[in-house]
Amino acid sequence: MKLSVAIPESSLSDESLKIDKTRKISVLARACSIFKVDTIYVYQEGNYKEDGDLLVTIFKYLETPQFLRRRLFPKMNELKFAGVLQPLKIPSHVTPSNPNKIRIGDVREGVIIGIKGKQFVDIGINEPIPFFGNGNVGKRVTVQFKTIFPNFSIKEIQKSESKEYWGYTVKERANLFSLLTEWRGNIIITSRKGRTATKEQVTKYLNSNIPLLIVFGSPQKGIHEILGGKIKNVQNAKTLNFFPNQATETVRLDEALLGTLAIINAYGTS
């Protein structure tokens, strides 16, 4: 089952300093990687475009292997406090830089580069690998080794073809309602107004092959307030309360996301 989450641009509105916003995004990204989230959707909510740009940029930056970041991310204001970010330590990041340790079938992340009119892939081993797939210079690609040192050859694959968790994808949406109406799968709306989440309910979702989207509100607004009357038109959605003892409608998103994913993971593995 593919697990995705939806969070609003306004999710950082309870932090005033950019360094604190950056730290919060780091916690969100770490939680998503620990619990193997497939896609993070950042949806517009309120007038928070700057925070939305910060979310998307840092999510993508953290998911990118360290050895590729200089090629893919120029100096920008959104990464001013990148030094406080915690590494995700996912399999695509923890890869050997020694070319002699690469084995047939190994999967790596790389960036297409051009050398004397030909295309190669930089995978962080100080040795460009000839590339014969589709894509322009600067494109990030996932590749698998067909032959190894000293005559490397690779083929481009999809991240989903890796046997290990290979990171999340980040996508932006104009608003939450459009995301929910376009979603082809099950939806869990997190809200104090929902029924208390039970092991049986969550296990039913996890035992299905249908993609699951978990939706979170902002520090100021819950999902019912964000959607208003439109919530009645959302199909295949269940509103669940994962924190029934919480007195208020909203909680810190980093705590809510981490707690919710931990509960779902516990139900799915028990």
Number of C-alpha atoms within 10 A of each C-alpha: 12 15 20 20 20 22 24 28 28 24 27 25 14 14 13 9 10 16 16 15 19 25 17 21 23 23 19 20 26 23 21 23 19 17 15 20 21 23 18 24 23 25 22 18 21 12 10 16 13 11 20 21 15 20 28 19 16 19 21 19 18 22 23 21 24 14 16 18 15 9 14 13 13 9 8 8 9 17 18 12 14 16 10 12 20 14 14 22 15 18 15 21 20 12 18 12 14 10 15 11 11 19 14 14 14 17 26 27 23 24 23 23 21 16 10 5 7 11 18 20 25 23 23 20 15 10 13 19 19 20 20 14 15 9 13 12 14 14 14 20 21 22 25 20 17 15 15 17 12 8 9 16 17 23 15 18 15 11 20 12 12 18 9 13 18 24 26 21 15 16 13 18 16 11 17 21 18 12 16 21 12 10 16 14 15 18 22 20 22 27 24 23 15 15 14 16 19 14 14 10 13 18 17 11 18 20 10 12 10 14 17 22 25 22 22 23 28 23 18 15 18 21 21 18 11 19 16 11 9 10 16 10 12 16 15 13 19 17 20 20 21 21 17 15 9 11 9 10 18 19 20 15 22 19 13 18 22 18 15 20 21 15 16 19 17 13 17 15 8 7
